[in-house]
Amino acid sequence: MDSKHYKVFTYIPPTHSKDLKDELNKVITPLFDGYDYVFAEIKMTGNWRPLEGSNPHLGTHGQIETADEIMLGFTIKNENLKA
């Protein structure tokens, strides 16, 4: 049995946190028996500049944007990765 696991972090708007966690919880295998919905959230401020050719969810091409974000972390087992 392959016991590898991976820590994943993504940055998302706070308004999307619950929906993403709900969907992830449906498809990832719990790392520890007897637990599910295991996520870490760090509230932060993000900065980015959408460049020409991008399709920004938030922001304007060429302008530096600042907004509240959540860094969402979770652990997945190797068996949950798809090629």
PyMOL commands that set and color helices and strands:
alter all, ss='L'
color gray80, all
select helices_A, chain A and resi 14-27+78-80
alter helices_A, ss='H'
color red, helices_A
select strands_A, chain A and resi 5-12+40-48+65-77
alter strands_A, ss='S'
color yellow, strands_A
deselect
rebuild
show_as cartoon
